Amino acid sequence: MKRIYNFSAGPATLPTEVLEDAQKELLDYQGSGMSIMEMSHRGKYYDAAHQEALANFRELLAVPEDYSILFMQGGATSQFSFVPMNLRLEGETADYINSGAWSKKAIAEAKILGNTHIAADCGSEIPTRQARQEELDLTLGAAYLHCCSNETISGAQIKEFPVSDAPLVCDMSSDILCRPLDISKFGLIYAGAQKNLGPAGVSLVIIKNELAERVPETVPAMFRYSTHLKADSLYNTPPTFGIYLLCLVSRWLKAKGGVAAMEEINERKAGKLYDAIDASSFYSGTAVAEFRSTMNVTFRLPTEEFEKTFIAEAAKQDMDGLKGHRSVGGIRASIYNAFPEAGVDALVAFMKDFEQTHG
């Protein structure tokens, strides 16, 4: 068996140690004679993993006591509807920043459900970037301000979060846990698991408790944050195996030194790739330098034919998932927390060799 370098944007690579631990426990979880996939979500074995995951993420992200952590289903895409359904009351307007493809999807869902104002729009700009504070046209009395911290497709990441009198809501699907955060600056954070947290099928939501209570009465119980908060994310049967893997990932992160340690590693990994791009006239980055993502490094080659050859030859050297999103093309190296630094070194060496051969 061999493990390749998986640069996929999501579902993405998981820590090898996590997969090995899950493998060891797959058939017989802690002497129970069952897999954790087979047992009750209200039994003592699963409950211990569930509670540990909640506690670990609260510690890792320094989540204040007046916030709750929820494990939810439907991916981050379901949160595009959950947010306006819960946080925008009748007659209110929600502000959104359009910084790229995922922001656009969130905006489209919000418009279906009520008044939506675009506070800034840089989503179609090339090179790609995030909005700056001075650009924001904010609504007085807005229900909330929504942003996407890291546009996975474009490789543009927020470095300084926007400030508003309204609660700040942030889609952090592709960069949560990559750096420390001041959670108190946010009203709500949500993230699909399949990039930095675990496998697809689970979403992490962090919400200020008082915000969860402002849901309109017309919202059904299953679609209320307050329902899941009061039930400790056990209102219905949760994706138990996925949450168990989140627990293992949280243990791995703690063993690595936590979020501050991951930030240092991530900055170093991304820096190596951006240095290789900047030192070359053959490769060109696609994001404005001040907004370059540490999670998704995007770049182009002189022609699409070169890019096809680059992707094919990289795959032969056990580097997969480098093809850019179908909507934009190019190359995208996704180097989330679990992606090994040795894989970045291998890609940098390959880039230099490819340029020498084809440049």
Residue, then its C-alpha position, 0 to 999 in steps of 0.5 A: m500500500k502507498r499513500i500519494y500526495n493528495f492536493s484535492a480541495g475537498p474531500a481532502t487528505l486526512p491525517t494518516e494517524v487518524l486513519e490508522d486509529a480509525q482502522k484499528e477501532l473499526l470492527d471492535y470499538q473499545g472492546s464493545g464488540m461493535s463498530i462505532m458506526e453500529m451503536s446507538h448515538r445515545g449509548k455511552y461509547y458514542d456519547a463519550a466521543h461526541q462530548e470529547a469532540l465538542a470539548n476539544f474544539r471548544e478548547l482549540l478555538a477558545v470558544p467563549e462560554d456564551y457560544s455553542i458548538l453544533f454538529m449538523q448535517g447537509g454540508a456548508t451548502s445547507q447553512f446558506s439557507f439556515v443562516p437567513m432562515n434563522l437570523r433574518l427576521e421579517g422586514e430585515t435586510a441581510d448584508y453579504i460580501n461577494s468575494g467569489a463562487w461560494s459567496k455567490k451561492a450563499i447570496a443566491e439562497a439568501k435572496i430566495l428567502g428575503n431582503t439581501h444587500i450586497a455590501a461589497d462585490c469583488g467576486s468576479e475580479i481577476p486577480t482574485r481578492q477579498a473585499r476591504q473594509e473601506e469598500l463596505d456599503l453596510t445597511l443600517g440595522a442589518a440582521y447580519l453581515h455574511c462573508c466567506s473567509n477563504e474562497t476555495i476556488s479562487g485562492a483568496q483569503i480574508k486576512e482582516f475580518p470585516v467590522s460591522d454593527a451587525p453580527l458577523v457570519c462567516d463561512m469558514s469551510s476551507d480554513i477553519l482551524c488553520r489559524p487562531l481566531d477571536i470568536s467573540k468577533f463573530g455571531l456565527i461561524y459555519a464550516g463543512a468538515q471535508k477540508n480541515l475537520g474530517p470527512a464529508g457529511v458533517s458541518l461544524v457551527i459555532i453560534k452565540n447563544e442569544l443569536a440562536e434564540r431570534v429565529p422566526e416562529t415560522v421556521p420548522a424545528m429541524f431547521r432551527y439552530s436553537t433546536h440543535l443547541k438544546a439537544d446537544s446536536l442529538y435532536n435526530t440521529p447524527p452522522t456518528f462515524g463522521i463525528y467520531l472522526l472529528c474527535l480523532v482529528s481534534r486529538w491530532l490537532k491538540a497533539k500537534g500543538g493546537v491552532a497556533a502551531m498549525e498556523e506556523i506550519n501552514e504559513r511555512k508550507a504556503g510560503k514555499l509554494y508562493d516563493a516558487i511561483d514568484a521566483s518564476s516567469f513560467y508560473s503566475g499566481t491568480a490571487v492578489a498578494e495580500f489575500r493569498s490563501t494559505m490553504n488553496v494555492t492557485f496559479r496558472l501556466p502560460t497555456e492550458e496545454f502546459e497545464k494539462t501536461f503539468i497535471a498529467e506528469a504530476a500524477k505520474q509522480d504520485m501528486d493528485g488533485l492539482k487540477g483547478h476548479r472546472s469553472v476557472g481552470g489552472i492549477r490549485a494545490s490545496i494544502y490543508n492542516a493535514f497535508p504533509e510538508a513533504g508533499v509541498d517540497a515534492l511539488v516545488a521540486f516538480m515545478k522547478d523540473f517542469e519549468q526547466t523541461h517545458g519553459 
